[in-house]
Amino acid sequence: MNLALVGTGQMGQAVAAVAAEGSHEVTARFNSDRPLVEASPTALEAVDIAVDFSLPSLAVPHFRRYCEWDVPVVMGTTGWYDALDEVQALVQHHDASVLYAPNFSIGVAVLSRAVDHVTSLMDEIEAYDAFVHEMHHTKKADSPSGTARMLAEQLVDGLGRKDHIDPEAQHRRIDPSAVHVSSTRAGTAFGEHTVGFDSPAFSPWTTCWTTGSKTDPLSHCSHFFDRRTSS
């Protein structure tokens, strides 16, 4: 398959490496030096699919290009979900092909299932208070991560005593009905997400981390490319 790589940072480079292993070719690259929003439709006419790991502020303009130009996209960029209704309308209007997720990692998928199960148990035990913490490298453009928000939303959905997420620094006592989501940006940490439940007696928690190895968070891309090639 011919791929357009939109965003050539750490994740974009890793996607290119995985694609090459699957005998796919990156035939177009877009970044701050060559913005997709300034490109013409012909720039993507030989592309089978776009993979976007760019910036949250560019997500909606990029979606507009993909939909108008009939280019399927795997959207790995996060931080744009406040515009989800607008994007859904675009996709439906153009009958476009879009795959997006806060995180494509197999490990995070397992963590998400585990959080659903634990939350169903903790919902009956009000002494336990839930939280999410995430850590990423200094080049990550949004905070908290899309994965952290996803996990916190699961806690809100599963715990009757929680009704919203609070991702801000706390300069007062936090609302008891909030799930606090905290973030750290430091060094080269590829990604770590912790979901915890704290009580006076015991504090169970679980963590999923990504070391930077392409085998976990990016192998899904290779599988997706290969499925489209064989279909």
C-alpha positions in Angstrom: 0.0 0.0 0.0 1.0 3.6 -0.6 0.9 5.6 2.6 0.8 9.3 3.4 2.5 10.0 6.7 1.1 13.2 8.3 3.3 14.1 11.2 6.9 13.0 11.0 7.9 13.1 14.7 8.6 10.2 17.0 5.4 8.3 16.3 5.4 9.1 12.6 8.9 7.7 12.2 8.0 4.6 14.1 4.9 4.1 11.8 7.2 4.5 8.7 9.5 1.8 10.1 6.7 -0.7 10.7 5.1 0.0 7.3 8.4 -0.7 5.6 8.6 -4.1 7.4 5.2 -5.0 5.8 6.4 -4.0 2.3 4.4 -0.8 2.3 5.7 2.5 1.0 5.4 6.0 2.4 4.9 8.0 -0.8 4.0 11.3 0.8 5.1 13.1 4.0 3.6 16.2 5.6 4.9 18.1 8.6 5.4 21.7 9.7 7.8 22.3 6.7 5.2 20.9 4.3 1.7 21.4 5.8 -1.1 19.2 4.6 -3.4 22.2 4.9 -1.4 23.9 2.2 -1.3 20.9 -0.2 -3.4 20.4 -3.3 -5.6 17.3 -3.8 -3.1 15.9 -6.2 -0.6 15.5 -3.3 -2.7 12.5 -2.1 -4.1 11.1 -5.3 -1.6 8.1 -5.4 -2.1 7.4 -1.7 -4.2 4.4 -0.4 -4.4 5.6 3.2 -3.1 8.4 5.5 -1.7 7.9 9.0 -1.9 11.0 11.1 0.2 11.7 14.1 0.3 15.5 14.0 -1.1 18.1 16.4 -4.5 18.4 18.0 -5.0 21.9 16.5 -4.6 20.4 13.0 -6.9 17.4 13.4 -10.2 19.0 12.2 -8.5 20.8 9.2 -6.8 17.5 8.3 -10.1 15.5 8.6 -11.7 18.0 6.2 -9.0 17.3 3.6 -9.2 13.5 4.0 -13.0 13.6 3.7 -13.1 16.0 0.7 -10.3 14.2 -1.1 -11.7 10.7 -0.3 -8.5 9.5 1.5 -9.0 6.9 4.2 -7.2 7.8 7.4 -5.9 6.2 10.6 -6.0 9.1 13.1 -3.5 8.6 15.9 -3.6 12.3 17.0 -5.5 12.9 20.2 -6.7 16.1 22.0 -9.3 17.0 19.4 -12.3 15.1 20.8 -14.2 18.3 21.7 -14.8 18.5 18.0 -16.0 15.0 17.6 -19.6 16.0 16.5 -18.1 18.2 13.8 -15.9 15.4 12.6 -18.7 12.9 12.6 -20.8 15.2 10.5 -18.0 15.6 8.0 -17.4 11.8 7.8 -21.1 11.1 7.3 -21.6 13.8 4.7 -18.7 12.5 2.6 -19.2 8.8 3.4 -15.5 8.8 4.4 -13.4 6.1 6.0 -11.9 7.0 9.4 -10.3 4.9 12.1 -9.4 6.8 15.4 -8.7 5.8 18.9 -7.0 7.4 22.0 -4.5 4.5 21.9 -4.0 1.5 19.6 -1.7 -0.4 21.9 -2.7 -4.0 22.8 -1.5 -3.4 26.3 -3.8 -0.4 26.7 -6.7 -2.4 25.3 -6.1 -5.0 28.0 -5.8 -2.3 30.7 -9.1 -0.8 29.5 -10.9 -4.2 29.9 -9.3 -4.6 33.4 -10.5 -1.1 34.4 -14.0 -1.9 33.4 -14.0 -5.1 35.5 -12.3 -3.5 38.6 -14.7 -0.5 38.4 -17.7 -2.8 38.5 -16.4 -4.2 41.8 -15.3 -0.8 43.3 -18.7 0.8 42.5 -20.1 -1.0 45.6 -17.2 0.0 47.9 -17.4 3.8 48.4 -14.3 3.9 50.6 -12.1 3.6 47.5 -11.4 6.8 45.5 -10.3 6.5 41.9 -7.6 8.4 40.0 -5.6 8.4 36.8 -2.0 9.5 36.3 0.0 9.5 33.0 3.6 10.2 32.0 4.9 11.0 28.6 8.0 12.5 26.9 8.5 16.2 26.6 7.6 16.2 22.9 4.0 15.1 23.4 1.7 17.9 22.3 -1.4 17.4 24.5 -2.0 16.9 28.2 -3.6 14.8 29.6 -3.2 12.1 27.0 -6.2 10.8 25.1 -5.6 7.4 26.7 -5.8 9.0 30.2 -9.0 10.7 29.4 -10.4 7.5 28.0 -9.6 5.6 31.2 -11.0 8.4 33.4 -14.2 8.4 31.4 -14.5 4.6 32.1 -14.2 5.4 35.8 -16.9 8.1 35.5 -19.2 5.7 33.6 -18.7 2.8 36.1 -18.7 4.6 39.4 -22.0 6.1 40.6 -20.2 8.5 42.9 -18.2 10.1 40.0 -19.7 12.3 37.4 -16.9 14.3 35.7 -13.2 14.4 35.0 -10.9 17.1 36.4 -7.5 17.3 34.6 -6.4 20.5 36.2 -3.9 21.3 38.9 -5.7 21.5 42.2 -5.4 24.7 44.2 -8.3 23.8 46.4 -9.9 20.6 47.7 -11.0 18.5 44.8 -14.7 17.9 44.2 -15.4 14.4 45.6 -17.5 13.6 42.5 -14.5 14.2 40.1 -11.9 11.8 38.8 -8.6 13.6 39.0 -6.3 13.0 36.0 -2.7 14.2 36.5 0.1 14.4 34.0 3.9 14.4 33.9 6.0 15.5 30.9 9.7 14.5 31.3 12.5 13.1 29.4 11.9 10.4 26.8 9.2 8.3 28.5 7.2 6.8 25.7 4.0 6.4 27.8 2.8 5.2 31.1 -0.8 5.1 32.4 -1.8 4.3 36.0 -5.3 3.7 37.2 -5.6 3.6 41.0 -8.1 3.2 43.8 -7.1 4.6 47.2 -8.6 4.0 50.6 -7.5 4.2 54.2 -6.9 0.5 54.3 -5.5 -0.5 50.9 -4.6 1.0 47.6 -4.8 -1.3 44.6 -3.6 0.1 41.3 -2.6 -1.1 37.9 -0.2 0.4 35.3 0.3 0.0 31.6 3.5 1.3 30.1 5.1 1.5 26.7 8.8 1.5 26.5 9.2 2.8 23.0 9.4 -0.6 21.3 7.4 -0.6 18.1 6.2 -4.1 18.7 3.3 -3.2 21.0 1.9 0.2 20.1 2.6 0.1 16.4 2.2 -3.5 15.3 -1.6 -2.7 15.0 -0.7 -0.4 12.1 1.1 -3.2 10.3 -1.9 -5.6 10.8 -4.3 -2.9 9.6 -2.2 -2.2 6.4 -1.9 -5.9 5.7 -5.7 -6.5 6.1 -6.5 -3.7 3.6 -3.9 -5.1 1.2 -5.5 -8.5 1.3 -9.1 -7.3 1.1 
